[in-house]
Amino acid sequence: MTYKGYEGVVKFDEEARIFHGEVISTRDVITFQGSTVDELEQAFRDSIDDYLAFCVQRGEEPEKPFSGNVLLRVSPEIHKEITLAARREGKSVNAYIVEKLRTKKPRSAA
Protein backbone atom coordinates (compact mmCIF):
# COMPACT_ATOMS: atom_id res chain seq x y z
CA MET A 1 0.00 0.00 0.00
CA THR A 2 1.31 3.46 -0.82
CA TYR A 3 -0.01 6.93 -0.04
CA LYS A 4 1.79 10.28 -0.29
CA GLY A 5 5.09 8.47 -0.79
CA TYR A 6 4.73 6.30 2.33
CA GLU A 7 4.53 2.52 2.07
CA GLY A 8 2.70 0.20 4.41
CA VAL A 9 2.63 -3.55 4.90
CA VAL A 10 -0.30 -5.54 6.24
CA LYS A 11 -0.71 -8.79 8.16
CA PHE A 12 -3.92 -10.57 8.99
CA ASP A 13 -4.52 -11.69 12.56
CA GLU A 14 -6.67 -14.82 12.16
CA GLU A 15 -7.54 -15.02 15.83
CA ALA A 16 -8.68 -11.39 16.12
CA ARG A 17 -9.97 -11.41 12.52
CA ILE A 18 -8.46 -8.00 11.83
CA PHE A 19 -5.85 -6.57 9.51
CA HIS A 20 -2.87 -4.84 11.16
CA GLY A 21 -0.58 -2.57 9.18
CA GLU A 22 2.60 -0.60 9.68
CA VAL A 23 4.25 2.09 7.59
CA ILE A 24 7.71 0.76 6.68
CA SER A 25 9.15 3.72 4.78
CA THR A 26 9.91 5.80 7.88
CA ARG A 27 11.64 5.28 11.22
CA ASP A 28 8.67 6.91 12.94
CA VAL A 29 6.09 4.39 14.15
CA ILE A 30 2.86 4.66 12.17
CA THR A 31 0.33 1.84 12.46
CA PHE A 32 -3.21 1.23 11.26
CA GLN A 33 -5.84 -1.50 11.32
CA GLY A 34 -9.16 -2.45 9.85
CA SER A 35 -11.68 -5.26 9.60
CA THR A 36 -12.22 -4.93 5.85
CA VAL A 37 -9.99 -3.96 2.96
CA ASP A 38 -11.85 -0.65 2.55
CA GLU A 39 -11.55 0.08 6.28
CA LEU A 40 -7.87 -0.85 6.22
CA GLU A 41 -7.11 1.41 3.23
CA GLN A 42 -8.94 4.33 4.86
CA ALA A 43 -7.13 3.76 8.18
CA PHE A 44 -3.80 3.74 6.31
CA ARG A 45 -4.54 7.07 4.63
CA ASP A 46 -5.88 8.54 7.90
CA SER A 47 -2.76 7.44 9.79
CA ILE A 48 -0.48 9.13 7.25
CA ASP A 49 -2.60 12.30 7.28
CA ASP A 50 -2.63 12.30 11.12
CA TYR A 51 1.15 11.86 11.18
CA LEU A 52 1.68 14.77 8.79
CA ALA A 53 -0.74 16.98 10.76
CA PHE A 54 0.99 16.04 14.02
CA CYS A 55 4.34 17.07 12.57
CA VAL A 56 2.91 20.44 11.48
CA GLN A 57 1.36 20.94 14.94
CA ARG A 58 4.74 20.29 16.60
CA GLY A 59 6.62 22.41 14.08
CA GLU A 60 8.66 19.42 12.93
CA GLU A 61 9.50 18.23 9.43
CA PRO A 62 7.89 14.87 8.77
CA GLU A 63 10.40 12.19 8.01
CA LYS A 64 10.64 11.86 4.26
CA PRO A 65 10.54 8.35 2.93
CA PHE A 66 13.98 7.51 1.62
CA SER A 67 16.25 10.52 1.88
CA GLY A 68 18.87 8.89 -0.34
CA ASN A 69 21.33 8.59 2.54
CA VAL A 70 22.41 5.12 3.66
CA LEU A 71 24.76 4.43 6.55
CA LEU A 72 26.84 1.37 5.84
CA ARG A 73 29.29 -0.29 8.22
CA VAL A 74 31.89 -2.66 6.80
CA SER A 75 35.17 -4.08 8.01
CA PRO A 76 38.32 -2.02 7.43
CA GLU A 77 39.44 -4.62 4.86
CA ILE A 78 36.26 -4.26 2.79
CA HIS A 79 36.45 -0.47 3.11
CA LYS A 80 39.99 -0.60 1.72
CA GLU A 81 38.96 -2.91 -1.15
CA ILE A 82 36.07 -0.65 -2.13
CA THR A 83 38.15 2.51 -1.92
CA LEU A 84 40.98 1.07 -4.02
CA ALA A 85 38.57 -0.35 -6.62
CA ALA A 86 36.81 3.02 -6.88
CA ARG A 87 40.11 4.87 -7.27
CA ARG A 88 41.26 2.44 -9.96
CA GLU A 89 38.12 3.35 -11.92
CA GLY A 90 38.55 7.07 -11.21
CA LYS A 91 35.31 7.24 -9.21
CA SER A 92 34.26 8.30 -5.76
CA VAL A 93 33.41 5.52 -3.32
CA ASN A 94 29.77 6.62 -3.49
CA ALA A 95 29.64 6.54 -7.31
CA TYR A 96 31.38 3.15 -7.33
CA ILE A 97 28.92 1.59 -4.85
CA VAL A 98 25.87 3.07 -6.58
CA GLU A 99 27.07 1.66 -9.90
CA LYS A 100 27.59 -1.77 -8.38
CA LEU A 101 24.17 -1.75 -6.72
CA ARG A 102 22.46 -0.76 -9.96
CA THR A 103 23.92 -3.80 -11.72
CA LYS A 104 22.37 -6.14 -9.15
CA LYS A 105 18.83 -7.30 -9.76
CA PRO A 106 16.64 -7.09 -6.65
CA ARG A 107 15.15 -10.31 -5.40
CA SER A 108 11.39 -10.51 -5.73
CA ALA A 109 9.32 -10.89 -2.60
CA ALA A 110 8.04 -14.40 -3.23
RATAVEN-V392661 format. One record per pair of residues at least 4 apart in sequence whose ideal C-beta (glycine too) atoms are under 6 Angstrom apart, sorted by the first residue. I is the first residue (numbers start at 1). J is the second residue. If there is no record, write none. Layout:
i: (I;I)
j: (J;J)
This chain:
i: (1;1;2;3;3;4;5;6;6;6;6;7;7;8;8;8;9;10;10;11;12;13;13;18;18;19;19;20;21;21;22;23;25;26;26;28;30;30;32;32;32;34;34;34;35;52;55;55;74;74;82;83;86;86;86;91;91)
j: (8;44;7;45;48;48;65;23;25;48;65;24;25;21;23;44;24;19;21;20;19;18;20;33;35;34;40;33;32;44;31;30;65;63;65;63;47;51;43;44;47;39;40;43;39;62;60;62;78;79;93;93;91;93;96;95;96)
